[in-house]
Amino acid sequence: MTDVSENIKRMNSTLEAMLSHRSVRSFTEEPISPEMLEAVLEAGRAASTSNYMQSVSIIRITDPQQRIKFHQISNGMSEEEYNKAKSEGKKLAHQYILECPEYLVFCMDNYRHQLVEPEAQLDWMEVVLISAVDAGLYAQNVLAAAESLGLGGVYIGSMRNDIERAGEVIKAPKHVVPLFGMCLGHPSDSPVNATQKPRFPLSMLVSENEYKPATQQQIDAFNETVKSYYEQRGSDNHQAWEAQVTKTFATAVRPQVMPYLNKQGYAKR
Ligand SMILES: Cc1cc2nc3c(=O)[nH]c(=O)nc-3n(C[C@H](O)[C@H](O)[C@H](O)COP(=O)(O)O)c2cc1C
C-alpha cells in the first residue's frame, strides 16, 4: 500500500505493524489472553487526550445475549425481524460480532465530568468533537497494539444503525454515547497475505500551507485503483470508490444520531 522505504520499515517494528494494517473479520476460537487484552487496553489508555479530559469508556461485551443484540443492531433488524430471518435460514452480515473473542464498545463519556462539575456545559457541539476524537484515538491505539501482537480486528460503526438501542443495551446514562464497536481476536485467515485495501495517495491527502482540492484526474485514478483491487480480490463487485461515496452519503446519514445525542445531553448548541 505504501512507498515507505523498506529500510525504514525494517528498522522499526511499530511502523511495520502499522503499515501492515488490514481489517480482520474472521477469527479462531482462541481467546485473547488476559495479558494481551490488558496490554492493548493499556495502549489505548496511553493515547493523547484532549484537555486531559479522557472522555471515553470501553464496554467489553462478554454476554452472548448482548452480542446477539449488537448483531441485530448492526444488521438493522429488530429482534422479531432477526428471529424471522434466522428461522428462514437467511445469511446475515456481521457474523464476526458473534464470533470474535472480544467485542468492545467505545463510548464517548462525560459522565464523570458532570459528577465533578455539575454546571459543566456539556451540550456544546465542541464537546462531541473532543469526546469522539478521544474515543477514536484510544481505539486506534488498541487496534494498532493488537495488530502488533499478531491479533486482528475491525471497527463496527454499524452499531449506530440504532444508536439508541445500543445505548440501552449497555445501560448508558446521560452523557454516555456508544460510538462504535471493535471486534478483536486471533485472525483465522492469514491477513498478512491478503492485499491491503488501497488508500488515497499522500499527494491527495497532504498539502503545504493551504488546502489543495483534489483534481478529477486524481479521483479517476483512485477509482481505477479501487476497481482493480476488488478485481484482484476476486470480488463480484468491482465498484469504484465513487460508488461507495454515493452509497454512503447520497441519502440521509443515520438521522437518528442527532436526536439521541440531544437526549444524552449533547450537541444542543
Ligand atoms: C469508525 C469505523 C467504523 C467501521 N465500521 C465497520 C462496520 O460496521 N463493519 C465492517 O465490516 N467494517 C467497518 N469498518 C472497517 C472499514 O470498512 C475498513 O477499515 C475500510 O474498508 C478499510 O479497510 P481496511 O481496514 O482493511 O484497510 C469501520 C471502520 C471504521 C474506522
The ligand as an ORCA input file, in Angstrom:
! r2SCAN-3c Opt
* xyz 0 1
  C     -15.247      4.036     12.576
  C     -15.247      2.842     11.651
  C     -16.379      2.076     11.514
  C     -16.370      0.917     10.733
  N     -17.482      0.140     10.684
  C     -17.426     -1.054     10.064
  C     -18.548     -1.944     10.126
  O     -19.589     -1.633     10.703
  N     -18.429     -3.157      9.537
  C     -17.285     -3.536      8.884
  O     -17.247     -4.665      8.390
  N     -16.219     -2.710      8.797
  C     -16.255     -1.496      9.373
  N     -15.162     -0.655      9.341
  C     -13.927     -1.088      8.660
  C     -13.756     -0.379      7.317
  O     -14.675     -0.911      6.401
  C     -12.315     -0.581      6.841
  O     -11.420     -0.026      7.767
  C     -12.103      0.067      5.472
  O     -12.908     -0.532      4.499
  C     -10.651     -0.073      5.044
  O     -10.269     -1.424      5.023
  P      -9.020     -1.918      5.880
  O      -9.249     -1.513      7.298
  O      -8.974     -3.411      5.711
  O      -7.809     -1.258      5.311
  C     -15.179      0.538     10.042
  C     -14.049      1.351     10.157
  C     -14.067      2.476     10.945
  C     -12.827      3.317     11.083
*
